[in-house]
């Protein structure tokens, strides 16, 4: 049975690849839009699985946000795929070939000219599609764009070198869709890890602060009991304090004041 499943899976992958290649030759933009939209939707679904289901504790897990998956799929397939399709056609026409200088020029243009407006449009459109205001969308662009560009530069330079060196022009958008799938999940993992670390640090600070507040009254009571013993005039409040905190009396007997008082008494 297991061998049959493997054979059917291989056959399905082979058939899908053959159909995709044929469609890319006949209907390149439509096929790329379907591939890119599907991959971006799956990337968001995989990211939610990681952030909502796998990384959190069982009591902190959340349900899937399928509307967000639909927004990612529609934005990827209808907006960014046509942009990338036209962009790579222009790059391959103006700078054909796989020479090192050509690859370097393509990668530099992709990082410098395409990435900033692409990621800025991504944050703007995702917020507007989610019902946020224009001001909030612009604020998120200003907050997240610089960090995103730093990570994108580190991620996409080696990925685009492989793209322009080894991938055929008709498969460039599909290749970028696959890279985007991994990019989203890496960002989700790093974001969740950073949030978890911050939460642990905050918990430790809160615990330490609570311990200080918890032990502070005992220190005050210990000082009051020591003063009462040294003066040899026990008032009613002093008696109540000694009865209420026997643990403090036990701690007090080890202090130099209490030892000296005992020696004088004897």
MIGUPA-713916 format. One record per atom (N, C-alpha, C): z, y negated, x negated; residue in three letters; atom name. Coordinates in steps of 0.1 Angstrom, whole numbers, padded with zeros to 4 digits, m for minus. Each point is the difference from the previous one (the first is absolute). Example, Ala and Ser with C-alpha at 12.3 -4.5 7.8 and 13.67 -1.06 7.14 Angstrom:
BEGIN
0078,0057,m0132,Ala,N
0000,m0012,0009,Ala,CA
0000,m0012,m0009,Ala,C
m0007,m0011,0004,Ser,N
0000,m0011,m0009,Ser,CA
0008,m0011,0008,Ser,C
END
This chain:
BEGIN
0000,0012,m0008,Unk,N
0000,m0012,0008,Unk,CA
0000,m0013,m0009,Unk,C
0008,0001,m0010,Unk,N
0001,m0012,m0009,Unk,CA
m0014,m0002,m0007,Unk,C
m0006,0011,m0004,Unk,N
m0013,m0002,m0006,Unk,CA
m0011,m0006,0009,Unk,C
0001,0004,0013,Unk,N
m0009,m0005,0010,Unk,CA
0002,m0015,0002,Unk,C
0013,m0005,0000,Unk,N
0003,m0014,0001,Unk,CA
m0006,m0008,m0012,Unk,C
0002,0006,m0012,Unk,N
m0006,m0007,m0012,Unk,CA
m0015,m0001,0001,Unk,C
m0006,0011,0004,Unk,N
m0015,0000,0001,Unk,CA
m0005,m0010,0011,Unk,C
0007,0000,0011,Unk,N
m0004,m0010,0011,Unk,CA
0002,m0014,m0005,Unk,C
0011,m0003,m0008,Unk,N
0003,m0013,m0005,Unk,CA
m0011,m0004,m0010,Unk,C
m0004,0009,m0009,Unk,N
m0010,m0004,m0009,Unk,CA
m0014,m0002,0007,Unk,C
m0002,0008,0010,Unk,N
m0013,m0002,0008,Unk,CA
0000,m0014,0007,Unk,C
0012,m0003,0005,Unk,N
0001,m0013,0007,Unk,CA
m0002,m0012,m0009,Unk,C
0006,0001,m0012,Unk,N
m0001,m0011,m0010,Unk,CA
m0015,m0001,m0004,Unk,C
m0006,0012,m0003,Unk,N
m0014,m0001,m0004,Unk,CA
m0009,m0006,0011,Unk,C
0002,0004,0012,Unk,N
m0008,m0005,0011,Unk,CA
0002,m0015,0002,Unk,C
0013,m0004,m0001,Unk,N
0003,m0015,0002,Unk,CA
m0006,m0008,m0011,Unk,C
0001,0005,m0013,Unk,N
m0006,m0007,m0011,Unk,CA
m0015,m0001,0001,Unk,C
m0007,0010,0005,Unk,N
m0014,0000,0002,Unk,CA
m0004,m0010,0010,Unk,C
0007,0000,0011,Unk,N
m0003,m0009,0011,Unk,CA
0003,m0014,m0004,Unk,C
0011,m0003,m0008,Unk,N
0003,m0013,m0004,Unk,CA
m0011,m0005,m0010,Unk,C
m0005,0008,m0009,Unk,N
m0010,m0004,m0009,Unk,CA
m0013,m0004,0007,Unk,C
m0003,0009,0010,Unk,N
m0012,m0003,0008,Unk,CA
0001,m0013,0008,Unk,C
0012,m0002,0006,Unk,N
0002,m0012,0008,Unk,CA
0000,m0012,m0009,Unk,C
0005,0001,m0012,Unk,N
0001,m0011,m0009,Unk,CA
m0015,m0005,m0004,Unk,C
m0009,0010,m0001,Unk,N
m0014,m0004,m0003,Unk,CA
m0007,m0006,0012,Unk,C
0004,0005,0012,Unk,N
m0007,m0005,0012,Unk,CA
0007,m0012,0007,Unk,C
0013,0001,0001,Unk,N
0008,m0011,0006,Unk,CA
0011,m0004,m0009,Unk,C
m0003,m0007,m0011,Unk,N
0011,m0002,m0010,Unk,CA
0012,m0008,0005,Unk,C
m0003,m0012,0007,Unk,N
0010,m0008,0004,Unk,CA
0009,0006,0011,Unk,C
m0006,0006,0009,Unk,N
0007,0007,0011,Unk,CA
0009,0011,m0005,Unk,C
m0006,0008,m0009,Unk,N
0008,0011,m0006,Unk,CA
0011,m0005,m0009,Unk,C
m0002,m0010,m0008,Unk,N
0011,m0006,m0008,Unk,CA
0011,m0006,0009,Unk,C
m0004,m0006,0011,Unk,N
0010,m0006,0009,Unk,CA
0009,0011,0006,Unk,C
m0006,0011,0004,Unk,N
0008,0012,0005,Unk,CA
0009,0005,m0010,Unk,C
m0005,0002,m0012,Unk,N
0008,0006,m0011,Unk,CA
0011,m0010,m0004,Unk,C
m0003,m0012,m0002,Unk,N
0010,m0010,m0004,Unk,CA
0010,m0002,0011,Unk,C
m0004,m0002,0012,Unk,N
0010,m0001,0011,Unk,CA
0009,0012,0002,Unk,C
m0006,0012,m0002,Unk,N
0008,0012,0001,Unk,CA
0011,0000,m0011,Unk,C
m0005,m0003,m0012,Unk,N
0009,0001,m0012,Unk,CA
0011,m0010,0001,Unk,C
m0003,m0012,0004,Unk,N
0010,m0010,0001,Unk,CA
0010,0003,0011,Unk,C
m0004,0005,0011,Unk,N
0009,0005,0011,Unk,CA
0009,0011,m0005,Unk,C
m0006,0010,m0007,Unk,N
0008,0011,m0006,Unk,CA
0009,m0005,m0010,Unk,C
m0004,m0010,m0008,Unk,N
0009,m0006,m0010,Unk,CA
0013,m0006,0006,Unk,C
m0002,m0007,0011,Unk,N
0011,m0006,0007,Unk,CA
0009,0011,0007,Unk,C
m0007,0010,0005,Unk,N
0008,0011,0006,Unk,CA
0008,0008,m0011,Unk,C
m0006,0002,m0011,Unk,N
0007,0006,m0011,Unk,CA
0011,m0008,m0005,Unk,C
m0002,m0013,m0001,Unk,N
0010,m0010,m0005,Unk,CA
0012,0001,0010,Unk,C
m0002,0000,0013,Unk,N
0010,0001,0010,Unk,CA
0008,0013,m0001,Unk,C
m0007,0011,m0003,Unk,N
0006,0013,m0001,Unk,CA
0010,m0001,m0012,Unk,C
m0005,m0006,m0011,Unk,N
0009,m0001,m0012,Unk,CA
0012,m0009,0003,Unk,C
m0002,m0012,0006,Unk,N
0010,m0010,0002,Unk,CA
0009,0004,0012,Unk,C
m0005,0005,0010,Unk,N
0007,0002,0013,Unk,CA
0006,0014,0001,Unk,C
m0006,0010,m0007,Unk,N
0004,0014,0002,Unk,CA
0005,0007,m0012,Unk,C
m0005,m0002,m0012,Unk,N
0003,0008,m0011,Unk,CA
0011,m0007,m0009,Unk,C
m0002,m0013,m0003,Unk,N
0010,m0006,m0010,Unk,CA
0013,m0004,0007,Unk,C
0001,m0004,0012,Unk,N
0013,m0004,0006,Unk,CA
0008,0012,0003,Unk,C
0013,m0002,0002,Unk,N
0010,0010,0004,Unk,CA
m0004,0004,0015,Unk,C
0004,0012,0004,Unk,N
m0004,0005,0014,Unk,CA
0005,m0010,0011,Unk,C
0011,m0006,m0002,Unk,N
0005,m0010,0011,Unk,CA
m0007,m0013,m0001,Unk,C
m0007,m0003,m0010,Unk,N
m0007,m0013,m0002,Unk,CA
m0015,0001,0003,Unk,C
m0005,0012,0004,Unk,N
m0015,0001,0002,Unk,CA
m0004,m0007,0013,Unk,C
m0013,m0004,0000,Unk,N
m0005,m0008,0010,Unk,CA
m0013,0006,0006,Unk,C
m0004,m0003,0012,Unk,N
m0012,0006,0006,Unk,CA
m0013,m0007,m0007,Unk,C
m0011,0007,0002,Unk,N
m0013,m0006,m0005,Unk,CA
m0004,m0012,0008,Unk,C
m0006,m0010,m0007,Unk,N
m0006,m0011,0006,Unk,CA
m0015,0001,0000,Unk,C
m0005,0006,0011,Unk,N
m0014,0004,0001,Unk,CA
m0009,m0013,0002,Unk,C
0006,m0010,0005,Unk,N
m0008,m0013,0002,Unk,CA
m0003,m0005,m0014,Unk,C
0009,0001,m0009,Unk,N
m0003,m0004,m0014,Unk,CA
m0011,0008,m0006,Unk,C
0001,0013,0002,Unk,N
m0011,0009,m0005,Unk,CA
m0014,m0004,0006,Unk,C
0000,m0004,0012,Unk,N
m0013,m0004,0007,Unk,CA
m0004,m0013,m0006,Unk,C
0009,m0009,m0003,Unk,N
m0004,m0013,m0006,Unk,CA
m0006,0002,m0014,Unk,C
0007,0009,m0008,Unk,N
m0006,0002,m0013,Unk,CA
m0014,0006,0000,Unk,C
m0001,0010,0009,Unk,N
m0013,0007,0001,Unk,CA
m0011,m0010,0005,Unk,C
0003,m0008,0010,Unk,N
m0010,m0009,0004,Unk,CA
m0003,m0011,m0010,Unk,C
0010,m0005,m0007,Unk,N
m0002,m0011,m0010,Unk,CA
m0008,0006,m0012,Unk,C
0003,0012,m0004,Unk,N
m0007,0006,m0011,Unk,CA
m0014,0003,0003,Unk,C
m0003,0006,0012,Unk,N
m0013,0004,0004,Unk,CA
m0009,m0011,0004,Unk,C
0005,m0010,0007,Unk,N
m0008,m0011,0006,Unk,CA
m0001,m0012,m0009,Unk,C
0010,m0003,m0009,Unk,N
0000,m0012,m0007,Unk,CA
m0002,0002,m0015,Unk,C
0008,0008,m0006,Unk,N
0000,0002,m0015,Unk,CA
m0011,0009,m0004,Unk,C
m0004,0010,0007,Unk,N
m0011,0009,m0004,Unk,CA
m0013,m0007,m0001,Unk,C
m0004,m0008,0010,Unk,N
m0013,m0008,m0001,Unk,CA
0001,m0009,m0012,Unk,C
0012,m0006,m0003,Unk,N
0001,m0009,m0011,Unk,CA
m0002,0007,m0013,Unk,C
0006,0012,m0002,Unk,N
m0001,0008,m0012,Unk,CA
m0014,0005,m0001,Unk,C
m0006,0004,0011,Unk,N
m0014,0006,0000,Unk,CA
m0010,m0011,m0006,Unk,C
0001,m0012,0005,Unk,N
m0009,m0011,m0005,Unk,CA
0004,m0004,m0014,Unk,C
0013,0000,m0003,Unk,N
0004,m0004,m0014,Unk,CA
m0005,0010,m0011,Unk,C
0001,0013,0003,Unk,N
m0004,0010,m0010,Unk,CA
m0015,0000,m0001,Unk,C
m0007,m0002,0011,Unk,N
m0015,m0001,m0001,Unk,CA
m0004,m0011,m0009,Unk,C
0006,m0012,0002,Unk,N
m0003,m0011,m0008,Unk,CA
0003,0002,m0015,Unk,C
0012,0006,m0003,Unk,N
0004,0002,m0014,Unk,CA
m0010,0010,m0007,Unk,C
m0004,0011,0007,Unk,N
m0009,0009,m0006,Unk,CA
m0014,m0005,m0001,Unk,C
m0004,m0010,0008,Unk,N
m0013,m0006,m0001,Unk,CA
m0001,m0010,m0012,Unk,C
0011,m0008,m0001,Unk,N
0000,m0010,m0011,Unk,CA
0004,0006,m0013,Unk,C
0009,0009,m0001,Unk,N
0004,0007,m0012,Unk,CA
m0002,0015,0001,Unk,C
m0012,0004,m0001,Unk,N
m0003,0015,0000,Unk,CA
0004,0007,m0013,Unk,C
0002,0013,0002,Unk,N
0003,0008,m0012,Unk,CA
0015,0003,m0002,Unk,C
0003,0008,m0011,Unk,N
0014,0004,m0002,Unk,CA
0003,m0003,m0015,Unk,C
m0006,m0010,m0006,Unk,N
0004,m0005,m0013,Unk,CA
0014,m0006,0000,Unk,C
0007,0000,m0011,Unk,N
0014,m0004,m0001,Unk,CA
0001,m0015,0004,Unk,C
m0010,m0008,m0005,Unk,N
0001,m0014,0004,Unk,CA
m0002,m0003,0015,Unk,C
m0009,0008,0006,Unk,N
m0003,m0001,0014,Unk,CA
0012,0004,0008,Unk,C
0007,0011,m0004,Unk,N
0012,0005,0007,Unk,CA
0011,m0011,m0001,Unk,C
0001,m0005,m0012,Unk,N
0011,m0011,m0002,Unk,CA
m0003,m0012,0009,Unk,C
m0012,m0004,0001,Unk,N
m0004,m0011,0009,Unk,CA
0003,0003,0014,Unk,C
m0004,0012,0005,Unk,N
0003,0003,0014,Unk,CA
0014,0001,0003,Unk,C
0008,0006,m0009,Unk,N
0015,0001,0003,Unk,CA
0006,m0014,0000,Unk,C
m0004,m0009,m0010,Unk,N
0006,m0013,0000,Unk,CA
m0004,m0008,0013,Unk,C
m0012,0001,0004,Unk,N
m0004,m0007,0012,Unk,CA
0007,0006,0013,Unk,C
0002,0013,0000,Unk,N
0007,0006,0011,Unk,CA
0014,m0005,0001,Unk,C
0007,0000,m0011,Unk,N
0014,m0004,m0001,Unk,CA
0002,m0015,0003,Unk,C
m0009,m0008,m0006,Unk,N
0002,m0015,0000,Unk,CA
m0005,m0006,0013,Unk,C
m0012,0004,0004,Unk,N
m0007,m0006,0012,Unk,CA
0003,0007,0013,Unk,C
0002,0013,0000,Unk,N
0001,0007,0013,Unk,CA
0015,0002,0004,Unk,C
0008,0004,m0009,Unk,N
0014,0003,0003,Unk,CA
0008,m0011,0007,Unk,C
0001,m0012,m0005,Unk,N
0008,m0010,0006,Unk,CA
m0004,m0003,0015,Unk,C
m0012,m0003,0003,Unk,N
m0003,m0002,0014,Unk,CA
0001,0012,0009,Unk,C
m0003,0012,m0006,Unk,N
0002,0012,0008,Unk,CA
0014,0003,0004,Unk,C
0010,m0001,m0010,Unk,N
0014,0002,0004,Unk,CA
0005,m0011,0008,Unk,C
m0004,m0012,m0002,Unk,N
0005,m0011,0009,Unk,CA
m0005,0002,0014,Unk,C
m0013,0004,0002,Unk,N
m0005,0003,0013,Unk,CA
0007,0011,0006,Unk,C
0004,0010,m0008,Unk,N
0007,0012,0006,Unk,CA
0013,m0004,0006,Unk,C
0008,m0008,m0007,Unk,N
0013,m0004,0005,Unk,CA
m0001,m0009,0012,Unk,C
m0010,m0009,m0001,Unk,N
m0002,m0009,0012,Unk,CA
m0004,0007,0012,Unk,C
m0010,0009,m0001,Unk,N
m0006,0007,0012,Unk,CA
0010,0010,0005,Unk,C
0008,0007,m0008,Unk,N
0009,0009,0004,Unk,CA
0011,m0006,0008,Unk,C
0005,m0012,m0004,Unk,N
0010,m0007,0007,Unk,CA
m0005,m0006,0013,Unk,C
m0012,m0005,0000,Unk,N
m0006,m0006,0012,Unk,CA
m0003,0011,0011,Unk,C
m0004,0012,m0005,Unk,N
m0003,0011,0009,Unk,CA
0013,0006,0006,Unk,C
0011,m0002,m0007,Unk,N
0013,0005,0004,Unk,CA
0007,m0011,0010,Unk,C
m0007,m0011,0002,Unk,N
0006,m0010,0009,Unk,CA
0008,m0011,m0006,Unk,C
0000,m0001,m0014,Unk,N
0008,m0010,m0006,Unk,CA
m0008,m0013,0000,Unk,C
0008,m0011,m0003,Unk,N
m0006,m0013,0000,Unk,CA
m0008,m0003,m0013,Unk,C
m0008,m0010,0001,Unk,N
m0008,m0004,m0012,Unk,CA
0009,m0004,m0012,Unk,C
0011,m0007,0004,Unk,N
0009,m0005,m0011,Unk,CA
0008,0012,m0006,Unk,C
0004,0010,0007,Unk,N
0006,0011,m0005,Unk,CA
m0009,0009,m0009,Unk,C
m0013,0001,0005,Unk,N
m0010,0007,m0008,Unk,CA
m0002,m0007,m0013,Unk,C
m0001,m0013,0000,Unk,N
m0002,m0007,m0013,Unk,CA
0012,0001,m0009,Unk,C
0012,0000,0006,Unk,N
0012,0002,m0008,Unk,CA
0001,0013,m0007,Unk,C
m0005,0011,0007,Unk,N
0000,0013,m0006,Unk,CA
m0010,0001,m0011,Unk,C
m0012,m0007,0001,Unk,N
m0009,0000,m0010,Unk,CA
0006,m0007,m0013,Unk,C
0006,m0011,0002,Unk,N
0006,m0007,m0011,Unk,CA
0011,0008,m0007,Unk,C
0007,0008,0008,Unk,N
0011,0008,m0005,Unk,CA
m0004,0013,m0008,Unk,C
m0010,0007,0006,Unk,N
m0004,0013,m0005,Unk,CA
m0012,0000,m0009,Unk,C
m0009,m0010,0001,Unk,N
m0012,0001,m0007,Unk,CA
0001,0001,m0015,Unk,C
0009,m0009,m0007,Unk,N
0001,0001,m0014,Unk,CA
0004,0014,m0005,Unk,C
0010,0006,0006,Unk,N
0005,0013,m0005,Unk,CA
m0011,0010,0003,Unk,C
m0006,m0001,0012,Unk,N
m0011,0010,0003,Unk,CA
m0011,0000,m0010,Unk,C
m0004,m0012,m0004,Unk,N
m0011,m0002,m0010,Unk,CA
0004,0006,m0014,Unk,C
0012,m0001,m0004,Unk,N
0004,0006,m0012,Unk,CA
m0001,0015,0000,Unk,C
0005,0006,0011,Unk,N
m0001,0015,0002,Unk,CA
m0014,0004,0001,Unk,C
m0008,m0008,0008,Unk,N
m0014,0004,0002,Unk,CA
m0008,0000,m0013,Unk,C
0003,m0010,m0008,Unk,N
m0007,m0001,m0013,Unk,CA
0002,0013,m0008,Unk,C
0013,0003,m0001,Unk,N
0004,0012,m0008,Unk,CA
m0006,0013,0006,Unk,C
m0001,0001,0013,Unk,N
m0005,0012,0007,Unk,CA
m0015,0001,m0001,Unk,C
m0007,m0011,0003,Unk,N
m0014,0000,0002,Unk,CA
m0009,m0001,m0012,Unk,C
0005,m0005,m0011,Unk,N
m0008,m0001,m0012,Unk,CA
m0004,0014,m0005,Unk,C
0009,0010,m0002,Unk,N
m0005,0013,m0003,Unk,CA
m0007,0007,0011,Unk,C
0004,m0002,0012,Unk,N
m0008,0006,0012,Unk,CA
m0014,m0005,0000,Unk,C
m0002,m0013,m0002,Unk,N
m0014,m0005,0001,Unk,CA
m0008,0003,m0013,Unk,C
0006,0002,m0011,Unk,N
m0007,0005,m0012,Unk,CA
m0006,0014,0004,Unk,C
0008,0009,0006,Unk,N
m0005,0013,0004,Unk,CA
m0011,m0002,0011,Unk,C
0002,m0009,0009,Unk,N
m0010,m0003,0010,Unk,CA
m0014,m0004,m0005,Unk,C
0000,m0010,m0009,Unk,N
m0013,m0005,m0005,Unk,CA
m0006,0009,m0011,Unk,C
0008,0009,m0006,Unk,N
m0005,0008,m0010,Unk,CA
m0005,0014,0005,Unk,C
0007,0006,0010,Unk,N
m0003,0014,0004,Unk,CA
m0005,0001,0014,Unk,C
0004,m0009,0009,Unk,N
m0003,0002,0014,Unk,CA
m0014,m0006,0003,Unk,C
m0007,0007,0009,Unk,N
m0013,m0005,0004,Unk,CA
0001,m0012,0009,Unk,C
m0010,m0009,0000,Unk,N
0002,m0012,0008,Unk,CA
0002,0003,0015,Unk,C
m0006,0010,0006,Unk,N
0002,0003,0014,Unk,CA
0014,0005,0003,Unk,C
0007,0005,m0010,Unk,N
0013,0005,0003,Unk,CA
0012,m0010,m0004,Unk,C
m0004,m0012,m0004,Unk,N
0010,m0009,m0005,Unk,CA
0011,m0003,0011,Unk,C
m0005,m0003,0012,Unk,N
0010,m0004,0010,Unk,CA
0009,0012,0004,Unk,C
m0006,0012,0001,Unk,N
0008,0011,0003,Unk,CA
0011,0003,m0012,Unk,C
m0004,m0002,m0012,Unk,N
0009,0001,m0011,Unk,CA
0011,m0010,0001,Unk,C
m0003,m0013,0003,Unk,N
0010,m0010,0001,Unk,CA
0009,0003,0012,Unk,C
m0005,0006,0010,Unk,N
0009,0004,0012,Unk,CA
0010,0010,m0005,Unk,C
m0004,0010,m0008,Unk,N
0009,0010,m0005,Unk,CA
0011,m0006,m0009,Unk,C
m0004,m0010,m0009,Unk,N
0009,m0007,m0008,Unk,CA
0010,m0008,0008,Unk,C
m0005,m0006,0011,Unk,N
0009,m0008,0009,Unk,CA
0011,0009,0006,Unk,C
m0004,0012,0003,Unk,N
0010,0009,0006,Unk,CA
0011,0002,m0010,Unk,C
m0003,0003,m0013,Unk,N
0011,0001,m0009,Unk,CA
0007,m0013,m0003,Unk,C
m0007,m0011,0000,Unk,N
0007,m0013,m0002,Unk,CA
0010,m0003,0010,Unk,C
m0003,0002,0013,Unk,N
0010,m0002,0010,Unk,CA
0012,0008,m0001,Unk,C
m0001,0013,m0004,Unk,N
0011,0009,m0001,Unk,CA
0009,m0004,m0012,Unk,C
m0007,m0004,m0011,Unk,N
0008,m0004,m0012,Unk,CA
0008,m0013,0004,Unk,C
m0006,m0009,0007,Unk,N
0007,m0012,0003,Unk,CA
0012,0003,0010,Unk,C
m0003,0009,0009,Unk,N
0011,0004,0009,Unk,CA
0012,0006,m0007,Unk,C
m0003,0009,m0010,Unk,N
0010,0006,m0007,Unk,CA
0008,m0010,m0008,Unk,C
m0007,m0009,m0007,Unk,N
0007,m0010,m0009,Unk,CA
0008,m0009,0009,Unk,C
m0005,m0004,0011,Unk,N
0007,m0009,0009,Unk,CA
0013,0007,0006,Unk,C
m0001,0012,0004,Unk,N
0012,0007,0005,Unk,CA
0010,0003,m0011,Unk,C
m0005,0003,m0012,Unk,N
0009,0003,m0011,Unk,CA
0008,m0013,m0004,Unk,C
m0007,m0012,0000,Unk,N
0007,m0012,m0003,Unk,CA
0010,m0004,0011,Unk,C
m0004,0003,0013,Unk,N
0009,m0003,0011,Unk,CA
0013,0009,m0001,Unk,C
m0002,0012,m0004,Unk,N
0011,0010,m0001,Unk,CA
0010,m0004,m0011,Unk,C
m0006,m0005,m0011,Unk,N
0008,m0004,m0011,Unk,CA
0008,m0012,0003,Unk,C
m0006,m0010,0007,Unk,N
0007,m0012,0004,Unk,CA
0011,0003,0010,Unk,C
m0002,0010,0009,Unk,N
0010,0004,0010,Unk,CA
0012,0007,m0007,Unk,C
m0003,0008,m0010,Unk,N
0011,0006,m0008,Unk,CA
0008,m0010,m0007,Unk,C
m0006,m0010,m0006,Unk,N
0007,m0010,m0008,Unk,CA
0009,m0008,0010,Unk,C
m0006,m0003,0012,Unk,N
0008,m0008,0010,Unk,CA
0012,0008,0005,Unk,C
m0002,0013,0002,Unk,N
0011,0009,0004,Unk,CA
0011,0001,m0010,Unk,C
m0004,0001,m0013,Unk,N
0010,0000,m0010,Unk,CA
0008,m0013,m0001,Unk,C
m0007,m0011,0002,Unk,N
0007,m0013,m0001,Unk,CA
0010,m0001,0012,Unk,C
m0005,0004,0012,Unk,N
0009,0000,0012,Unk,CA
0012,0009,m0001,Unk,C
m0002,0012,m0006,Unk,N
0011,0009,m0002,Unk,CA
0010,m0006,m0010,Unk,C
m0005,m0006,m0011,Unk,N
0010,m0005,m0010,Unk,CA
0007,m0012,0006,Unk,C
m0006,m0008,0008,Unk,N
0006,m0012,0006,Unk,CA
0011,0005,0010,Unk,C
m0003,0011,0008,Unk,N
0009,0006,0009,Unk,CA
0012,0005,m0007,Unk,C
m0002,0007,m0011,Unk,N
0012,0005,m0008,Unk,CA
0009,m0011,m0005,Unk,C
m0006,m0011,m0004,Unk,N
0008,m0011,m0005,Unk,CA
0009,m0006,0012,Unk,C
m0006,m0002,0011,Unk,N
0007,m0005,0012,Unk,CA
0011,0011,0004,Unk,C
m0003,0012,m0001,Unk,N
0009,0011,0004,Unk,CA
0012,0000,m0008,Unk,C
m0001,m0002,m0014,Unk,N
0011,0001,m0009,Unk,CA
0008,m0013,m0002,Unk,C
m0006,m0011,0004,Unk,N
0006,m0013,m0002,Unk,CA
0014,m0001,0007,Unk,C
0002,0004,0013,Unk,N
0013,0000,0006,Unk,CA
0010,0008,m0007,Unk,C
m0003,0012,m0006,Unk,N
0009,0008,m0007,Unk,CA
0006,m0007,m0012,Unk,C
m0009,m0008,m0007,Unk,N
0005,m0008,m0011,Unk,CA
0010,m0010,0004,Unk,C
m0003,m0007,0011,Unk,N
0009,m0010,0005,Unk,CA
0014,0006,0004,Unk,C
0000,0011,0006,Unk,N
0012,0007,0004,Unk,CA
0008,0004,m0012,Unk,C
m0007,0005,m0010,Unk,N
0007,0005,m0012,Unk,CA
0007,m0012,m0007,Unk,C
m0007,m0011,0000,Unk,N
0007,m0012,m0006,Unk,CA
0012,m0004,0007,Unk,C
m0001,0000,0014,Unk,N
0012,m0004,0008,Unk,CA
0011,0009,m0002,Unk,C
m0002,0013,0000,Unk,N
0010,0010,m0002,Unk,CA
0007,m0002,m0014,Unk,C
m0008,m0002,m0010,Unk,N
0006,m0002,m0014,Unk,CA
0009,m0012,0000,Unk,C
m0004,m0011,0006,Unk,N
0008,m0012,0000,Unk,CA
0013,0002,0008,Unk,C
m0001,0007,0011,Unk,N
0012,0003,0008,Unk,CA
0010,0008,m0008,Unk,C
m0005,0010,m0008,Unk,N
0009,0008,m0008,Unk,CA
0007,m0007,m0011,Unk,C
m0008,m0009,m0007,Unk,N
0005,m0008,m0011,Unk,CA
0011,m0010,0004,Unk,C
m0001,m0006,0012,Unk,N
0009,m0010,0004,Unk,CA
0013,0006,0006,Unk,C
0000,0013,0003,Unk,N
0012,0007,0006,Unk,CA
0004,m0006,0013,Unk,C
m0008,m0007,0007,Unk,N
0003,m0005,0013,Unk,CA
m0010,0005,0010,Unk,C
0002,0011,0007,Unk,N
m0009,0006,0008,Unk,CA
0002,m0006,0014,Unk,C
m0010,m0006,0005,Unk,N
0000,m0006,0014,Unk,CA
m0005,0010,0009,Unk,C
0000,m0003,0013,Unk,N
m0005,0009,0010,Unk,CA
m0015,0002,m0001,Unk,C
m0007,m0011,m0003,Unk,N
m0015,0002,m0002,Unk,CA
m0003,0009,m0013,Unk,C
0009,m0002,m0010,Unk,N
m0002,0009,m0012,Unk,CA
0002,0014,0003,Unk,C
0010,0003,0009,Unk,N
0003,0014,0004,Unk,CA
m0012,0006,0008,Unk,C
m0005,m0008,0009,Unk,N
m0012,0004,0008,Unk,CA
m0012,0003,m0009,Unk,C
m0002,m0009,m0010,Unk,N
m0011,0002,m0009,Unk,CA
0001,0013,m0008,Unk,C
0013,0003,m0005,Unk,N
0002,0012,m0007,Unk,CA
m0002,0012,0009,Unk,C
0004,0000,0012,Unk,N
m0002,0011,0009,Unk,CA
m0014,0002,0004,Unk,C
m0008,m0011,0000,Unk,N
m0014,0001,0005,Unk,CA
m0009,0005,m0011,Unk,C
0004,m0002,m0013,Unk,N
m0009,0004,m0011,Unk,CA
0007,0009,m0010,Unk,C
0003,0012,0004,Unk,N
0007,0009,m0010,Unk,CA
m0009,0002,m0012,Unk,C
m0013,0001,0001,Unk,N
m0008,0002,m0011,Unk,CA
0001,m0011,m0010,Unk,C
0002,m0012,0004,Unk,N
0002,m0011,m0009,Unk,CA
0013,0001,m0008,Unk,C
0011,0005,0007,Unk,N
0012,0002,m0007,Unk,CA
m0001,0010,m0011,Unk,C
m0008,0011,0003,Unk,N
m0002,0010,m0010,Unk,CA
m0007,m0006,m0012,Unk,C
m0010,m0008,0003,Unk,N
m0007,m0007,m0011,Unk,CA
0009,m0010,m0008,Unk,C
0010,m0006,0007,Unk,N
0009,m0010,m0006,Unk,CA
0009,0007,m0009,Unk,C
0005,0012,0002,Unk,N
0010,0006,m0008,Unk,CA
m0005,0002,m0014,Unk,C
m0013,m0001,m0002,Unk,N
m0005,0002,m0014,Unk,CA
m0002,m0013,m0007,Unk,C
0003,m0011,0007,Unk,N
m0002,m0013,m0007,Unk,CA
0012,m0003,m0009,Unk,C
m0001,m0009,m0010,Unk,N
0011,m0004,m0009,Unk,CA
0012,m0006,0008,Unk,C
m0003,m0008,0010,Unk,N
0011,m0007,0008,Unk,CA
0009,0010,0006,Unk,C
m0006,0010,0007,Unk,N
0008,0010,0007,Unk,CA
0008,0008,m0009,Unk,C
m0006,0004,m0012,Unk,N
0007,0008,m0010,Unk,CA
0012,m0008,m0005,Unk,C
m0002,m0013,m0003,Unk,N
0012,m0008,m0005,Unk,CA
0011,m0002,0011,Unk,C
m0005,m0001,0013,Unk,N
0010,m0001,0010,Unk,CA
0009,0012,0001,Unk,C
m0007,0012,m0001,Unk,N
0008,0013,0001,Unk,CA
0010,0001,m0012,Unk,C
m0004,m0004,m0012,Unk,N
0009,0001,m0011,Unk,CA
0012,m0009,0002,Unk,C
m0002,m0013,0005,Unk,N
0011,m0009,0002,Unk,CA
0010,0006,0011,Unk,C
m0006,0006,0010,Unk,N
0009,0005,0011,Unk,CA
0008,0012,m0005,Unk,C
m0006,0008,m0009,Unk,N
0008,0012,m0005,Unk,CA
0010,m0005,m0010,Unk,C
END
